């Protein structure tokens, strides 16, 4: 398919979407599409969704649930097969750096028991009042959480609504409501699978069978499943209690603590279509506060002339609600105009009249629609907390503010607040949930603990250190680029601010690190991350860059790196200067927010062969170090390219993966070419039909492939002809990145919600017994530096098809001036993997070298003894 054909097809799609935009619900703003011409217009809150819906900007609502069902079948097959139970995932961390928490709920009768909902990491439970946590929802198909509801009469009954209601950075739709009758030990699905996202769940304290659910609905398109739902049989069946429109969902819900027939619902008109910037709206006249006095049979919108903002005069966006437990006539409401928080309002007569408490906030962001929570103190009706970018407290009902803990990060609090819960018996004890995890205050919010240890970090990309296998790096959502130097899980630290993305450790010098924040802000460190300086000299700043801008290092020369805008740039001096080595390699001319490179791959066997992929579906290759380029996208899907990966032993074999939720028919997401992209074949085969995010090839056997997608991690032992789940005990979480360590035989994955894991490939089913080593490898010793002993691993490859014994193998150690100090191995060995211990009790401190020789091949590496 040539460029003109692609544009013609997209024009037809564009016409259809324009028709739909103008003539769908009457509640939708009817504005002409108008793309901004500026760069980087794809907002971070839209990036994940556009990535998954381009070019249709629509999807089959059953796509994700069917992909998860396919995953579950693969898991069950693997569990039934005992031979596949040899590998085990090891959690790498972090536990000391968190992720986004969206709800916190105390057990009202046993307040030492607390539950926390993670945006994309599932549900956690604490039995020591929030000090330590463990997961209780991992066996369920969807770990994107909106809210938790607890039955006040029987707190062992818990409800979980899936689908984060904030509609922000992740936008992974939920799959309905789940119920546990044994405090999270077992769960069952109880419906509402088309609601997409859940804002609140309330159980009637006077009748456990009565449950109210606020359903926000789809993030980016109208759907009739929005509104307030009611069940009078404990969730066995549901009816729609309040429906405003297919563009207006229920984002918040509160119940009178003295009369469960009285409820207030915050309705939010929100359709954030990713294709048309001006048809996206986060506000609308149908939004507002609705009230029922008969248990949800009849709802009425509160009069906007009684002190509340008037939708004819002010844009009405997200609304947050809270009702005073000690004075049920007192409620607070925070109002957003689709962008900023503009007011807090108070009623002392259950909504008949309202007073403006303030229209000025210190610590409110320009994207306050992402928060929208407000909490009133359990015993002090005048004390209120507003949750926004900052955590804001007032003891005067909002007329003045006691503190605003925001960007400066005082008292251990991360920015971006979504949850706040008071201890039922001690209101000074507060648990906060934010984008950095969970913090505890014992003095009513004045001071806060350090973040509690939850494994919920949202990785975008990960990086490994060739010379130090226990060093791990990663770029994370709202928690910076982070580093761990022991692999223990609890010693991670931030080394570069902002949202973190690509991070590369120089394979020849662990002190040199390249890391970036959003939109390609690349920096370099020469002291192992202690400090960074800018590394973009020569990059044209007027060219568009992706939210996650690709950076790659030449596997044959660590001074050579590549960086992608809509062109490809190269540096040959470790980022001192960059030079463009291509023309524009993207041609998307309709949606100006796209048209950026997303992936770069240099052939390990030939540095002159370079492949790139783009968000507009284009893949290109150069075979002459960038002098000329060829587009090789013909017959590939018109979808966002997520990875291009080259076979480590053959520059002609290349793999391409694609994002994309199914729109109508099933689509292949993984392709293989054996002729540099002249022709492609699908190798998706039995993979779940889900967006693919990550891809890697085994170091020892290039027919062994690894893949990460929106539902898990997978392995193929036959070059993609068939796939299986890569060990069954991994939580059902989005896998964003996969890396195989270049010398140690392990694979690491970065998940978007449950941190980083690694797995030894020695015992993963089918790899050890069904494959033969093909590459001569000498690993970096570990630990290094060391005293008194270290381990050295090496691989002897197959020399012929009969797997015969090799010739003599020697492994020797030399001092800094070349004198032999120790022979560790001197014998014939068969193809396989080996490990040797080296003790240096009789050697002094200093630099030593160890050298492995087989036939006429020799590999030498450096190690350091410290005494």
ABEGO torsion letter per residue (X at the ends): XBAAAAAAAAAAAAAAAAAAAAABBAABBBBBBBBBABBGABBAAAAAAAAAAOAAGBBBAAAAAAAAAAAAAAAAAAAABAAAAABBBBBAOBAABBBBBABBBBBAABAABBBBBBAAAEBBBBAAGGABBBBAAAABABABBABBBBBAABAABBBBBBEBAAGBAAGBBBAEBBBBAAGGABBBBAEGAAAGBBABBBBBAABAABBBBBBAEBAABBBAABEBBBBAAGGABBBBABBABAABBBABBBBBAABAABBBBBBBBBBBBAABAAABBABEAABEBBBBAAGGABBBBBBAAAGBBBAAABBBBBBBBBBBAABAABBBBBBBAGABBABBBBBAAGGABBBBABABBBGBBAAAAABGBBBBBAABAABBBBBBABBBBBAAGGABBABBBBAAGBGGBBBGBABBBBBAABAABBBBBBAAEBBBBAAGGABBBBBBBBBABBBABBBBBAABAABBBBBBBGAEBBBBAAGAGAABBBABBEBBBBBBBBAABAABBBBBBBGGBBBBBAAGGABBBBAABGBBAABBBBABBBBBBBAABAABBBBBBABBBBBAAGGABBBBABBBABABAABAABGBBABBBBBAABAABBBBBBAAGBBBBBAAGGABBBBAABGBBBBBBABBBBBAABAABBBBBBBEBBAABBBBABBBBAAGGABBBBAAEABBBBBBABBBBBAABAABBBBBBAAEBBBBAAGGABBBBBEAABBBBBBABBBBBAABBBBBBBBBGAEBBBBBAAABBGAAAABBBABBBBBBBOBOBBOABBBBBBBBBBABAAGBBBBBBBBBBBBAAGBBABBABBBBBBBEBBBBBBBAAABBBEBBBBBBBBEABBBBBBBBBBX
